[in-house]
Amino acid sequence: MLNSDENNVVVCPNCTHPYQGNFCSSCGQKNITDKHSKSFRHLFNEFLHGFLHYDGKIIQAIKYLILKPGFLSEQYFKNRHQSFIKPFTLLLLFTLFLYFFGLKLHIVHQFSIATFLKQSSPLGTMLSTYVHKNGLDTQTFIHEFDAYKTSWQKFYYTLLVPFAGLVCSLLLFPKKRFFVEHLVFSIHMVCAYILLLFIYIILLIPAQLIFDFRGDSQIGLLVAMAAYLVYSVIAVRKAYALHWAYATFTGTILSLFILWMDLGMHNMLVSYLTFFFNYII
């Protein structure tokens, strides 16, 4: 505890701003002056309170992402930040989730670079040339490359955010929003997409195991894609307060872009990233 010499007003030890009530009005630190603040019990209570508070915001964010498309972005645009988890924190948590569970849950694509080596595509030609030029064993190269690209796969959805933000800024240029706002909306859209993939997998597994479903899983994927398209239209209308025609156009283009970047370009872009950063640099 620090005291001012002139009027003996208790000031915050963190920023030296005078306390007004139980919390510092400048930095928010709690006004704790007794010896119990140094106890293990106090430390544990702080941890428990912080964890439950933080955990509650995560659950709240997931609920809003699923049930209220565009709501979190709308609240951010209105500068209502304190009541909700920060967008970049949410993205970090989803990235960590994908990093540890994405491949196991089949949310992240599973493929081998051997597929490209068998093709006469620009990527396949480039990789084959590299293997032969450096006198590498093909199977050893494939095994090593696949190990490297797994790390890039887990962060791929994070890389989607700035690209989706750029698309948003172009489509919504007449709205004259800051790029950061488009970036925040893109974070929420990418996180919603990851949630949709997770829900798709969760529903597909029981259908296969319990009901002995043997149909084409591509049908389920098409349904999920259609659901995401509708979700995007509702989200962009809610977040940016657009009329339905503009929202339908923007939401459709944005959702198709994210779907194309994931389902169409994922394997190739991840392979290029792996080759450039792990073999060229």
Backbone hydrogen bonds, N-H to C=O, Kabsch-Sander energy under -0.5 kcal/mol:
donor,donor_aa,acceptor,acceptor_aa,energy
2,L,11,V,-0.9
4,S,9,V,-1.3
8,N,4,S,-1.0
11,V,2,L,-2.3
12,C,17,H,-2.7
16,T,12,C,-2.4
19,Y,10,V,-2.4
20,Q,23,F,-0.9
24,C,29,Q,-2.3
28,G,24,C,-1.2
31,N,22,N,-3.6
32,I,30,K,-1.4
33,T,31,N,-0.5
37,S,34,D,-1.5
38,K,35,K,-1.8
39,S,36,H,-1.6
43,L,39,S,-1.9
44,F,40,F,-2.7
45,N,41,R,-2.6
46,E,42,H,-2.3
47,F,43,L,-2.1
48,L,44,F,-2.9
49,H,45,N,-2.6
50,G,46,E,-2.7
51,F,47,F,-2.8
52,L,48,L,-2.6
53,H,49,H,-2.4
54,Y,50,G,-2.6
55,D,51,F,-3.5
56,G,52,L,-2.2
57,K,53,H,-1.4
58,I,54,Y,-1.8
59,I,55,D,-2.3
60,Q,56,G,-2.3
61,A,57,K,-2.4
62,I,58,I,-2.4
63,K,59,I,-2.3
64,Y,60,Q,-2.4
65,L,61,A,-2.7
66,I,62,I,-1.9
67,L,63,K,-2.9
68,K,64,Y,-2.2
71,F,68,K,-2.0
74,E,70,G,-2.3
75,Q,71,F,-2.4
76,Y,72,L,-1.9
77,F,73,S,-2.6
78,K,74,E,-1.3
79,N,76,Y,-2.0
80,R,75,Q,-2.7
81,H,79,N,-1.2
84,F,81,H,-1.2
90,L,86,K,-2.4
91,L,87,P,-2.3
92,L,88,F,-2.1
93,L,89,T,-2.3
94,F,90,L,-2.2
95,T,91,L,-2.4
96,L,92,L,-2.4
97,F,93,L,-2.3
98,L,94,F,-2.3
99,Y,95,T,-2.3
100,F,96,L,-2.2
101,F,97,F,-2.6
102,G,97,F,-0.6
102,G,98,L,-1.4
103,L,98,L,-0.5
105,L,101,F,-2.4
106,H,103,L,-1.0
107,I,102,G,-2.1
108,V,102,G,-1.5
111,F,109,H,-0.5
115,T,112,S,-1.6
116,F,113,I,-0.6
117,L,113,I,-1.8
118,K,114,A,-1.1
119,Q,116,F,-1.4
125,T,121,S,-2.9
126,M,122,P,-2.2
127,L,123,L,-2.5
128,S,124,G,-2.5
129,T,125,T,-2.4
130,Y,126,M,-1.9
131,V,127,L,-2.4
132,H,128,S,-2.4
133,K,129,T,-2.6
134,N,130,Y,-1.8
135,G,132,H,-0.7
136,L,131,V,-2.6
141,F,137,D,-2.6
142,I,138,T,-2.5
143,H,139,Q,-2.3
144,E,140,T,-2.3
145,F,141,F,-3.0
146,D,142,I,-2.7
147,A,143,H,-1.4
148,Y,144,E,-2.0
149,K,145,F,-2.8
150,T,146,D,-1.0
151,S,147,A,-0.6
151,S,148,Y,-0.9
152,W,148,Y,-1.0
153,Q,149,K,-2.3
154,K,150,T,-1.5
155,F,151,S,-0.8
155,F,152,W,-0.6
156,Y,153,Q,-1.1
158,T,155,F,-0.6
159,L,155,F,-1.4
160,L,156,Y,-1.0
161,V,157,Y,-0.6
161,V,158,T,-0.9
163,F,159,L,-0.8
164,A,160,L,-2.8
165,G,161,V,-2.7
166,L,162,P,-1.9
167,V,163,F,-2.0
168,C,164,A,-2.4
169,S,165,G,-2.4
170,L,166,L,-1.7
171,L,167,V,-2.6
172,L,168,C,-2.8
173,F,170,L,-0.9
175,K,172,L,-1.5
176,K,173,F,-1.7
181,E,178,F,-0.6
182,H,178,F,-1.4
183,L,179,F,-2.3
184,V,180,V,-2.4
185,F,181,E,-2.3
186,S,182,H,-2.2
187,I,183,L,-2.1
188,H,184,V,-2.1
189,M,185,F,-2.1
190,V,186,S,-2.7
191,C,187,I,-2.6
192,A,188,H,-2.1
193,Y,189,M,-1.9
194,I,190,V,-2.3
195,L,191,C,-2.3
196,L,192,A,-2.2
197,L,193,Y,-2.3
198,F,194,I,-2.3
199,I,195,L,-2.8
200,Y,196,L,-2.5
201,I,197,L,-2.3
202,I,198,F,-2.5
203,L,199,I,-2.3
204,L,200,Y,-2.1
205,I,201,I,-2.3
207,A,203,L,-1.3
208,Q,204,L,-1.8
209,L,205,I,-2.6
210,I,206,P,-2.5
211,F,206,P,-1.3
213,F,207,A,-2.4
217,S,215,G,-0.6
219,I,216,D,-1.5
220,G,216,D,-0.6
221,L,217,S,-1.9
222,L,218,Q,-2.3
223,V,219,I,-2.0
224,A,220,G,-2.2
225,M,221,L,-2.4
226,A,222,L,-2.3
227,A,223,V,-2.3
228,Y,224,A,-2.2
229,L,225,M,-2.0
230,V,226,A,-2.2
231,Y,227,A,-2.6
232,S,228,Y,-2.5
233,V,229,L,-1.9
234,I,230,V,-2.1
235,A,231,Y,-2.6
236,V,232,S,-2.7
237,R,233,V,-1.8
238,K,234,I,-2.2
239,A,235,A,-2.9
240,Y,236,V,-2.0
241,A,237,R,-0.9
242,L,237,R,-1.0
247,A,243,H,-2.6
248,T,244,W,-2.7
249,F,245,A,-2.1
250,T,246,Y,-2.7
251,G,247,A,-3.0
252,T,248,T,-1.9
253,I,249,F,-2.1
254,L,250,T,-2.7
255,S,251,G,-2.4
256,L,252,T,-2.4
257,F,253,I,-2.0
258,I,254,L,-2.3
259,L,255,S,-2.6
260,W,256,L,-2.4
261,M,257,F,-2.7
262,D,258,I,-1.7
263,L,259,L,-3.1
264,G,259,L,-0.7
264,G,260,W,-1.3
265,M,260,W,-1.9
266,H,262,D,-0.7
269,L,265,M,-2.8
270,V,266,H,-2.5
271,S,267,N,-1.7
272,Y,268,M,-2.3
273,L,269,L,-2.6
274,T,270,V,-2.5
275,F,271,S,-2.6
276,F,272,Y,-2.6
277,F,273,L,-2.6
278,N,274,T,-2.2
279,Y,275,F,-1.4
280,I,275,F,-1.2
280,I,276,F,-0.6
281,I,276,F,-2.3
